[in-house]
Amino acid sequence: MSRRSRRKKHIDHAKKPTAEQLAARTKKAVIIGSAVVLAIVAAVVILYLVSAGKKDDALASFDKKAELLREQVLSDKRSDEISGDIEEGLPDNVVFLSVCSGEERAKVFTGTGVDRKAAWLSAYNQAKSFIENENYNAIWLKADLMSEAKTYDTVEFSTELHHYRPEFFRYGIAFDKSFETAILEAELNGAKILDYENECVDESYLNTYLKKAGRSPLSSLPDSYVVFKCVGWMCDENDEVYDLISDIDDYGRRKVDTVDKEYAAELVKNASGFLIDQVKDDGSFVYGYYPRFDKNIDNYNIVRHASTLWSLVCQYRMTGNEELVPVIDRAIDYMVENAIVERNDEISYLYEEKSDEIKLGGCGVAVVALTEYMDAFGSDKYKDLAIKLGNGILTMLDQNSGEYYHVLDGEFIKKEQFRTVYYDGEATFALCRLYSLTSDEKWLDAAKSAVEHFISADYVQYKDHWVAYSMNEITKYVDDERYYTFALRNAQENLDTIYNRDTTYHTYFELLMSTFEIYDRMIERGIHVDYLDNGFDLEYFLRTIYKRADHMLCGYFYPEYAMYMANPNSILDTFMVRHDGYRVRIDDVQHNVGGYYLYYMNYDKLVDYGMLEYRDKA
């Protein structure tokens, strides 16, 4: 019998349901169907109520922050910063309101009006409509009030832009005199709208930005631009309002009354926390970002991996947070397992496979990281490895001249005599650390030969922070007047350059703080050299330390900077290099952490020596 016949036979012989059974089945189906419908309706209602609740919360939060900013914009508290130097024919009252969720680039709304209040209301109403229509949760709000404005034709603008390094033009641009298309400084630089190389506005980047922001692109660039400056205020996620600096050198970031010990500790904790978050499961780091467009930096440098380990240990020293330990161990294991090569049983190097190179500086910072780890954790876990790496450094040092050879290839054959002056200081610092670890004079003797070369070749000219680190370390064990004089000169003779540097140049801060520790040790030990009386300017030195501690905040991703990047939360509360596309890279962060960590550790002494009084005198 076929399958079809068997099925037909079965159907023919099946009992037919009674009327009562059919009615019961129908009733059951209706009940189930009704329950399903009710459940769906309830879910929709709940989702609607939750969504409406969130929308109401977002609006309430926005209104609260906006009101706090409105009070500032309409007050005269900062009238001394508003010159009123606005060219005739341009609107006198322009307000920008930026809103940001932390998840994407800020939305900016421009308001103009017959007075400041009307301009504020225009910007506010536009922003509020956006919040309502998009159900947008703005955790940060920023208000900017135009204080100066002047028209430049495109040739004049190109001449003006010529004077600025990348991302350092700190003015906004309106592309029409009615400010229909007006872009804040932070937008211009954050979206790469200015072409600093060709000294012009990049029309392609401008229109891409306008389209993504939901604004009308320009059919062509005008023959003239309105260049303007603003006074600003920032309201953060906690409804705290900050005045933003209007001076060009520190433009756009919050005013900080005093960069004190607690403030430095918070910077170190936040930035080190960022580094911790960059450690992947295999122990390598996410190397870095170009945050304007949320792009990863694909390159990897094992030397910078090694130096960054130092910052992680610094955070552990500060916090004692045991959760950091497995992360630090994982990052060290990555270095040990993937980048250490043995020449023989006594000699090892840090090896970079990508370039097939052994770099003197890499061996140096690896030793520094390992010795820092062992000191912080009271361990000798990596002692043998550190010694073998130290022996590797010795193979690259001519102890008769004190000069190093910088680069070998993967077969231990000499490749390059000189790569960067930093390697000399890194290696010498490592040798001093090995002496601290082992008390073996061979390390100290080798370090002395290098320092003699530093002095004879006048390494002061290089403004090198690693030289400062090495001098700080060696003067713990060697009381040589020449060493102290050289170390003080390394800072003093470079103070003008360091004090006036427009970029954050993080390594200068490390140089200053390492030198301060040397100076303090001299005072505590009663060591006096002639240079203290005839050359060294303590007041200028301390004033420069504070100036750098404050100015380097321009390289910190506060919300008021981060909100104009593509993915603000990913780079919030860490350090960046503005003039390289706001680059965030592990070594940049490490150097900032290094400087602020030493500042934190020495802050009380800095104050005792008069740093704040000298700051105020300036």
C-alpha positions in Angstrom: 0.0 0.0 0.0 1.3 3.4 -1.0 2.1 6.2 1.6 -0.9 8.1 0.1 -3.2 5.2 0.4 -2.2 4.5 4.0 -2.8 8.1 4.9 -6.2 8.1 3.3 -7.2 4.9 5.1 -6.1 6.4 8.4 -8.2 9.5 7.8 -11.2 7.5 6.7 -11.2 5.5 10.0 -10.5 8.4 12.3 -13.3 9.5 14.7 -14.9 12.8 13.9 -14.9 15.3 16.8 -18.3 16.0 18.4 -19.9 19.5 18.3 -19.0 20.0 22.0 -15.4 19.2 21.3 -15.3 21.6 18.4 -16.8 24.3 20.5 -14.3 23.7 23.3 -11.4 23.8 20.8 -12.7 27.1 19.3 -13.1 28.6 22.8 -9.6 27.6 23.8 -8.1 29.0 20.5 -10.0 32.3 21.1 -8.7 32.5 24.7 -5.1 31.8 23.6 -5.4 34.3 20.7 -6.8 36.9 23.0 -4.0 36.3 25.5 -1.4 36.7 22.8 -3.0 39.9 21.6 -3.1 41.3 25.1 0.5 40.3 25.7 1.5 42.1 22.5 -0.5 45.1 23.4 0.9 45.2 26.9 4.5 44.9 25.5 3.9 47.7 23.1 2.4 49.8 25.9 5.3 49.1 28.2 7.8 49.8 25.4 6.0 53.0 24.6 5.9 54.0 28.3 9.6 53.2 28.7 10.5 55.0 25.6 8.3 58.0 26.6 9.9 57.9 30.0 13.4 57.9 28.5 12.4 60.7 26.2 11.0 62.7 29.1 14.2 62.1 31.1 16.4 63.1 28.1 14.4 66.3 27.7 14.5 67.1 31.4 18.2 66.5 31.5 18.7 68.7 28.5 16.6 71.5 29.9 18.4 71.4 33.2 21.8 71.6 31.5 20.7 74.2 29.1 19.3 76.4 31.8 22.7 76.3 33.6 24.4 77.4 30.4 21.8 80.0 29.7 22.6 81.7 33.0 26.2 81.9 32.0 25.7 83.1 28.5 23.3 85.9 29.5 25.4 87.0 32.5 28.2 89.6 32.3 30.6 87.6 34.5 33.1 87.2 31.6 32.6 90.6 29.9 36.3 91.3 30.2 36.9 88.4 27.8 34.4 89.6 25.2 36.1 92.4 23.3 33.1 93.2 21.1 35.5 93.6 18.2 33.0 92.4 15.7 33.2 93.8 12.1 30.5 96.1 11.0 27.8 94.2 8.9 28.2 91.0 10.9 25.7 89.9 13.5 26.6 91.1 17.0 24.9 88.2 18.8 25.7 84.6 17.8 25.4 81.6 20.1 26.4 78.0 19.4 25.0 75.1 21.4 26.7 71.8 21.1 25.0 68.6 22.3 26.6 65.2 22.6 25.6 61.7 23.7 29.2 60.5 24.1 28.6 57.9 21.4 29.0 60.1 18.3 30.3 63.5 17.2 28.5 66.4 18.8 25.6 68.2 17.0 26.0 71.9 16.9 23.2 74.5 16.5 23.8 78.2 15.7 21.5 81.0 16.9 21.6 84.7 15.9 19.3 87.4 17.2 18.8 91.1 18.0 20.3 90.5 21.4 22.1 87.8 23.2 18.9 86.4 24.7 17.3 86.0 21.3 20.4 84.3 19.9 20.5 81.9 22.8 16.8 81.1 22.3 17.3 80.4 18.6 20.1 77.9 19.3 18.2 76.4 22.2 15.0 75.8 20.3 16.9 74.1 17.5 18.7 71.9 19.9 15.6 71.0 21.8 13.7 70.1 18.6 16.6 67.7 17.8 16.5 66.2 21.2 12.7 65.6 21.0 12.7 64.3 17.4 15.7 62.0 17.7 15.0 60.9 21.3 18.6 62.0 21.9 20.3 61.6 25.3 22.7 64.5 25.5 25.1 63.9 28.4 27.2 67.0 27.6 26.2 70.5 26.5 28.6 73.2 25.5 27.7 76.9 24.8 29.9 79.3 22.8 29.2 83.0 22.5 30.9 84.8 19.7 33.2 87.5 21.0 35.2 88.6 17.9 34.7 88.4 14.2 36.5 89.6 11.1 36.2 89.0 7.3 39.1 87.6 5.4 39.2 87.0 1.6 40.6 83.6 0.7 44.1 84.9 0.0 44.2 86.7 3.4 42.9 83.5 5.1 45.6 81.4 3.5 48.3 83.8 4.7 46.8 83.7 8.2 46.6 79.9 8.2 50.2 79.6 7.2 51.3 80.7 10.7 49.7 77.7 12.5 50.9 74.2 13.0 48.2 71.5 12.2 45.1 71.7 14.4 46.4 74.9 16.1 44.2 77.4 14.3 41.8 78.2 17.2 39.1 80.2 15.4 35.8 79.3 13.9 34.7 80.1 10.3 31.3 81.3 8.9 30.9 80.8 5.2 28.4 83.6 4.9 27.8 86.8 6.8 24.4 85.7 8.2 26.1 82.7 9.8 23.8 80.2 8.1 26.8 77.9 7.7 29.1 78.6 10.6 31.6 76.1 12.0 33.3 76.2 15.4 37.0 75.8 15.8 36.5 72.4 17.5 34.4 71.3 14.5 36.9 72.6 11.9 39.9 70.7 13.5 37.9 67.7 14.8 36.5 67.0 11.3 39.8 67.8 9.4 38.1 70.7 7.5 41.2 72.8 7.4 44.0 71.8 5.1 47.1 73.1 6.8 49.5 71.8 4.2 47.8 73.7 1.4 46.6 76.5 3.7 43.0 76.4 2.8 39.5 75.0 3.6 39.1 71.5 2.3 35.7 71.6 0.5 35.4 67.9 0.4 35.8 67.4 4.1 33.6 70.4 4.8 30.7 69.1 2.8 31.1 65.5 4.1 30.9 66.9 7.6 27.8 69.1 6.8 26.0 66.2 5.2 26.7 63.8 8.2 25.5 66.6 10.5 22.3 66.9 8.7 23.2 70.4 7.4 23.1 71.7 3.8 26.4 71.3 1.9 27.9 74.2 0.0 27.8 74.3 -3.7 31.1 76.1 -3.7 33.3 77.9 -1.3 32.8 81.7 -1.0 35.4 84.3 -1.9 35.6 85.4 1.7 35.2 83.9 5.2 34.2 85.3 8.5 36.8 84.2 11.1 35.5 84.4 14.6 36.4 83.6 18.2 34.2 82.6 21.1 33.9 82.5 24.9 32.6 79.1 26.0 31.1 77.1 28.8 30.8 73.3 29.3 28.1 71.4 31.2 29.1 67.8 32.0 27.2 64.7 32.8 27.0 65.7 36.5 25.6 69.1 35.6 28.8 70.8 36.6 29.5 74.0 34.6 33.0 75.0 33.6 34.3 78.2 32.1 36.3 77.4 29.0 39.6 79.2 28.4 39.4 81.9 25.7 43.2 82.5 25.5 44.6 81.1 22.2 47.3 79.0 23.8 44.9 77.0 26.0 41.7 77.6 24.0 38.6 75.7 24.6 39.4 73.6 27.6 38.1 74.1 31.2 39.8 76.5 33.6 41.5 74.7 36.5 42.2 76.9 39.5 45.2 74.8 40.7 46.7 71.6 39.2 47.3 70.1 42.7 48.2 66.7 44.0 44.7 65.3 43.9 44.1 66.7 40.4 47.3 65.0 39.1 46.3 61.8 40.8 43.0 61.8 38.9 44.7 62.4 35.6 47.1 59.5 36.2 44.4 57.2 37.3 42.1 58.0 34.4 44.9 57.8 31.7 46.4 54.6 33.2 42.9 53.2 33.3 42.6 53.9 29.6 45.9 52.0 29.0 44.6 49.1 31.1 41.5 49.0 28.8 43.8 48.8 25.8 45.4 45.5 26.9 44.0 42.7 24.8 43.5 39.1 25.8 46.9 38.1 24.4 48.6 40.8 26.3 49.3 43.2 23.4 47.9 46.7 23.4 45.5 48.4 21.1 48.3 50.6 19.8 46.5 53.8 19.2 43.7 55.8 17.5 43.2 58.7 15.2 40.0 59.7 16.9 38.7 62.3 14.4 37.4 59.4 12.3 37.7 56.6 14.9 40.5 54.9 13.1 42.9 52.4 14.7 46.6 52.9 14.3 47.6 49.5 12.7 51.4 49.8 13.4 52.9 48.2 16.5 56.1 49.0 18.3 57.4 46.6 20.9 59.6 49.3 22.4 56.5 51.4 23.1 54.8 48.3 24.5 57.7 47.9 27.0 57.7 51.6 28.0 53.9 51.6 28.5 54.2 48.8 31.1 55.9 51.3 33.3 52.7 53.4 33.4 50.6 50.4 34.4 52.9 49.7 37.4 52.7 53.4 38.4 48.9 53.1 38.6 49.2 50.0 40.8 51.6 51.9 43.0 49.1 54.7 43.4 46.0 52.7 43.9 47.0 49.3 45.1 44.2 47.9 43.0 44.8 44.1 42.8 42.6 43.9 39.7 45.4 45.5 37.8 47.9 42.7 38.5 46.6 40.1 36.0 46.4 42.7 33.3 50.0 43.9 34.0 51.2 40.3 34.1 49.4 39.6 30.8 51.1 42.5 29.1 54.6 41.6 30.4 54.0 37.9 29.4 53.3 39.1 25.8 56.6 41.0 25.7 58.6 38.1 27.2 57.0 35.4 25.0 57.0 37.4 21.8 59.9 39.8 21.8 62.8 38.4 23.8 65.6 36.7 21.9 68.6 35.0 23.3 72.0 35.4 21.8 73.4 32.9 24.3 72.8 31.8 27.9 74.0 35.1 29.2 72.7 37.7 26.7 69.2 38.6 25.6 67.7 41.4 23.6 64.3 42.9 22.9 63.6 42.0 19.3 61.1 43.6 16.9 60.1 41.0 14.3 58.4 43.5 12.0 61.6 45.4 11.3 63.9 42.5 12.1 65.7 44.8 14.5 67.2 44.9 18.0 67.1 48.4 19.3 69.2 49.6 22.2 66.3 51.7 23.6 64.0 48.7 23.5 66.4 46.7 25.7 66.6 49.7 28.0 62.9 50.3 28.5 62.3 46.5 28.9 64.8 46.5 31.8 63.1 49.6 33.3 59.7 48.0 33.1 60.8 44.7 34.6 62.7 46.3 37.4 59.8 48.7 38.2 57.5 45.6 38.3 59.8 43.7 40.7 60.3 46.8 42.9 56.5 47.4 43.1 55.6 43.8 43.8 58.6 42.9 46.0 59.5 40.1 43.5 62.6 38.8 41.8 60.5 37.1 39.1 62.3 38.7 36.2 65.7 39.3 37.7 67.5 36.8 35.5 65.9 38.1 32.4 66.7 41.8 33.3 70.3 40.9 33.8 70.5 39.1 30.5 68.9 42.1 28.8 71.5 44.3 30.6 74.3 42.2 29.2 72.7 42.8 25.8 73.0 46.5 26.4 76.6 46.1 27.4 77.4 44.5 24.0 76.2 47.7 22.4 78.3 50.0 24.6 81.9 51.0 24.1 82.9 51.6 27.7 86.1 53.4 26.7 84.2 56.2 24.8 80.9 55.8 26.6 79.1 55.7 23.2 76.4 53.2 22.3 75.7 51.3 19.0 72.0 51.7 18.4 70.6 49.0 16.1 71.4 45.3 15.4 69.6 43.1 13.0 67.9 39.8 13.9 71.2 37.9 13.4 73.0 40.2 15.9 74.9 42.0 13.2 75.5 45.7 13.4 72.9 47.6 11.3 72.9 51.3 12.4 75.3 53.2 14.6 72.8 56.0 15.5 69.0 56.0 15.4 67.8 58.5 18.1 69.4 60.2 21.0 66.7 58.8 23.3 68.3 55.3 23.1 71.3 56.5 25.0 69.3 57.8 28.0 67.1 54.7 28.0 70.0 52.3 28.1 71.8 54.3 30.8 68.7 54.5 32.9 68.4 50.7 32.6 72.0 50.1 33.7 71.4 52.3 36.8 68.3 50.3 37.6 70.2 47.0 37.3 72.8 48.4 39.8 69.9 49.1 42.1 68.6 45.6 41.6 71.9 43.7 42.0 74.5 46.0 43.6 76.9 44.7 41.0 79.4 47.5 40.2 79.7 46.5 36.6 76.3 48.2 35.9 77.3 51.4 37.6 80.7 51.5 35.9 79.0 51.1 32.5 76.5 53.8 33.3 79.3 56.2 34.5 81.1 55.7 31.1 77.9 56.7 29.3 77.3 59.7 31.6 80.9 60.9 30.9 80.0 60.9 27.2 76.8 62.8 27.9 78.8 65.5 29.6 81.7 65.7 27.1 79.3 65.7 24.1 77.0 68.2 25.8 73.8 66.3 25.7 72.0 69.3 27.2 71.4 70.4 23.6 69.0 67.4 23.1 66.5 68.4 25.8 66.2 64.6 26.5 63.9 63.3 29.2 65.6 59.9 29.2 68.9 61.6 30.0 67.2 63.3 32.9 65.8 60.0 34.1 69.2 58.4 33.9 70.9 61.3 35.8 68.2 61.1 38.5 68.9 57.5 38.9 72.7 57.6 38.9 73.0 60.5 41.4 71.3 58.3 43.9 74.6 56.3 44.0 77.2 58.7 42.7 77.9 62.1 44.4 79.9 63.8 41.6 79.6 67.6 41.3 79.9 67.3 37.5 76.9 65.0 37.4 74.7 67.4 39.4 75.8 70.4 37.4 75.1 68.6 34.1 71.7 67.4 35.3 70.7 71.0 36.4 72.0 72.4 33.1 69.9 69.9 31.2 66.8 71.7 32.6 68.0 75.3 33.1 69.5 75.9 29.7 66.3 74.6 28.1 63.8 76.4 30.3 63.0 79.2 27.7 62.1 76.6 25.1 60.2 74.4 27.5 58.3 77.3 29.1 57.2 78.8 25.8 56.4 75.5 23.9 53.0 75.8 22.3 52.4 72.0 22.0 52.0 69.9 25.1 55.3 68.1 24.4 54.8 65.6 27.3 58.5 64.6 27.6 59.5 68.0 28.7 57.4 67.6 31.8 59.3 64.3 32.6 62.6 66.1 32.1 61.6 68.8 34.6 60.2 66.5 37.2 63.2 64.2 37.1 65.5 67.2 37.5 63.4 68.4 40.4 64.0 65.1 42.2 67.8 65.6 41.6 67.6 69.2 43.0 65.6 68.0 46.0 68.1 65.2 46.7 70.9 67.7 46.6 69.2 69.9 49.2 68.3 67.0 51.5 71.9 65.6 51.3 73.5 69.1 51.7 75.2 68.8 48.4 76.2 72.2 47.0 77.6 72.9 43.5 78.7 76.3 42.1 76.0 76.1 39.4 73.3 76.5 42.1 74.5 80.0 42.7 75.7 80.8 39.2 73.3 79.6 36.6 70.4 77.7 38.2 67.2 79.8 38.6 65.0 78.0 41.0 62.1 80.4 40.7 62.0 80.1 36.9 62.4 76.3 37.1 59.4 75.9 39.5 57.3 78.4 37.5 58.1 76.3 34.4 57.0 73.1 36.1 53.6 74.6 37.0 53.2 76.1 33.5 53.8 72.7 31.9 51.5 70.9 34.4 48.7 73.4 33.5 49.4 73.7 29.7 49.6 69.9 29.2 45.9 69.7 30.1 45.4 71.0 26.5 46.4 67.5 25.5 43.9 65.8 27.8 40.6 64.6 26.3 38.1 66.4 28.5 34.5 66.1 27.2 34.8 69.6 25.7 37.5 68.2 23.3 36.3 64.6 23.0 32.8 65.6 22.0 33.9 66.7 18.6 35.6 63.4 17.8 33.8 60.5 16.0 33.5 58.3 19.0 34.0 60.4 22.1 33.6 57.7 24.8 36.5 55.7 23.3 39.1 58.3 24.0 37.6 60.2 26.9 39.9 61.1 29.8 43.1 60.1 28.2 45.9 62.1 26.5 46.4 63.0 22.8 48.7 64.9 20.5 46.7 67.6 18.9 49.1 68.5 16.0 49.1 64.9 14.7 45.3 64.6 14.2 44.6 64.3 17.9 46.6 61.1 17.9 46.1 58.8 20.9 48.9 56.3 21.2 50.0 54.2 24.1 53.4 55.8 24.4 51.9 59.3 24.3 49.7 58.4 27.2 52.7 56.7 29.0 54.8 59.9 28.8 52.0 62.0 30.2 51.4 59.6 33.0 55.1 59.5 33.8 55.3 63.3 34.2 52.1 63.7 36.2 53.0 60.7 38.4 56.2 62.4 39.4 54.4 65.7 39.9 51.9 63.9 42.1 54.7 62.2 44.1 56.6 65.5 44.6 53.7 68.0 44.8 54.1 68.7 48.5 57.8 69.4 48.1 57.1 71.6 45.1 54.8 73.7 47.1 57.2 73.9 50.0 59.9 75.2 47.6 57.5 78.0 46.6 56.0 76.8 43.2 52.6 78.3 43.8 54.0 81.6 44.9 56.2 81.8 41.9 53.3 80.9 39.6 51.2 83.7 41.0 54.1 86.2 40.6 54.2 85.3 36.9 
